[in-house]
Amino acid sequence: MNFSEIGRVIEALGKDRGIEKDIVVKAIEQAFLVTARKKYGIQGEYETRYNNEEDEIEIYQYKNVVEEVRDKITEINLTDARQLDEDVEVGDQLGIRIENPNFTRVDVQTARQIIFQKVRDAEREILFSEYKDKVGELITGIARRYERGNIIVDLGKADAVLSRREIIPGEAFKTGDRIQAYLSDVVMTNRGPEIRLSRTSPMFLVKLFEIEVPEIQDGTIVIKSAAREPGQRAKIAVISADKDIDPVGACVGMKGSRVQNVVNELQGEKIDIVKWSDDLDTFARAALAPAEIGNIMIDHEEKQLDVVVEEDQLSLAIGRRGQNVRLAAMLSGYKVNIISKSKLQEKILKSVENLLQIEGITDARAQVLVQGGVTALGDLSVMEPAQIAGILEIEESEAQTIIDNTLKAIEGGEISLQPEEEEELVSASATPQYVGILAGEGSDDDEANPDKFSDAERRLREELAAFKLK
């Protein structure tokens, strides 16, 4: 059979859609294979081949050579078979070319539908592979239309989706506007590859800095972490491989030109650039800037930072509506608790007063116990004599006397087991919604703590132990 248009179809599809010739040929062969099965019987065995020289599709039907034919579709008798191949024997399989298939218009239409479906599938796979390799890059397109609040962006070869939640709050794009975004993912769906864009991802911020700062492109400066509240404020942490280059200054640029270009693209989003440090204490202080930090208690196991600040620095550390502490949490990957120093000192004083109810505990001993993490009589009553003796540097017998006095006072109902209730010690707390692209974390092993104390009690003991009573 000769189809003069087949060669032109193959050439056109390859040129217009960028599909390799082999893929088109296989689609055509598959289409006519399906058509042959429908026309000559689905139980038969067929093969189709494209003859490039003759520009035609060759169809072969395979039949088993038998003495007596029971199924004309799958079998051929020996006499008829030897007219085609004189060396054939019973039990052999013979391939017979169908010279004139006489396909109807319906048959041809079916084949055409299959060809274009296969071509569309191949085109989708090509687009998927092409854009899957671009995930993690910045990409630019033209806003074409809105669908259910999402912007359809024309990338040239394909359309991408910039969903409503990936648009910076306050942004408004019109049809025809240029859109630059971060290619966050490519997902294959029933309708083909779905290319997903984002302008709210922290990686969009990182990629914009890579464009603006040549030192980032050549690897001299590395962005170690990034955190954003899109449209409002962002923080990035940078480090330099060259000690002679200030990473913060390089990112800011001459008269702030580099960072201003990024700010303009992000619709005025304020950006804090801090210097990265492998020392978590140092880095946490930078991340919470501009607040001045007093003490930081680090719990690597729980991934938590308890940050103590003076009263006049409390609002700076927390930030507007908690923004500063949230960004610091995302930048470090640790939960951050902001604690007022005055509240902490008040807690210490009340703990001392609680311990002074017991005979044998002086003011000096109470202060030492609090610094050792014993904040209430309830704690003291369950401790071993050796623990108390170690903290107070006394004999175990004297420590046992203190425990006995404590238990006696508790049984008599004469004392309060816990200090008077007070307002919450933690002024603000933020748990990271995500960890901002940290390349590594510097962490030291925590000292072992008694298992009988809860995590909250253990952290409070660490905080109290860090302060000397005045």
Buried (B, 14 or more C-beta within 10 A) or exposed (E): BEBEEBBEBBEEBBEEBEBEEEBBBBBBBBBBBBBBBEBBBEEBBBBBBBEEEEBBBBBBBBBBBBEEBEEEEBBBBBEBBBEBEEEBEEEBEBEBEBEEBEBEEEBBEBBBEBBBEBBBEBBBBBBBEBBBEEBEEBBEBBBBEEEEEBBBBBBEEBBBBBBEEBBBEEBEBEEEBEBBBBBBEBEEEEEBBBBBBBBBBBBBBBBBBBBBBEBBEEEBBBBBBBBBBBBBBBBBBBBBEEEEEBBBEBBBBEEEEBBBBBBEBBBEBBBBBBBBBEEBBBBBBBBBBEBEBBBBBBBBEEBBBBBBBBEEBBBBBBBEEBBBBBBBBBBBBBBBBBBBBEBBBBBBBBBBBBBBBBEBBEEEBBBBBBBBBBBBBBBBBEBEBEBBBEBBEBEBEEBBBBBEBBBEBBEEEEEBBEBEEEEEBBBBBBEBEEBBBBEEBEEEEEEEBBEEBEEEBBBBBBBBBBBEBE
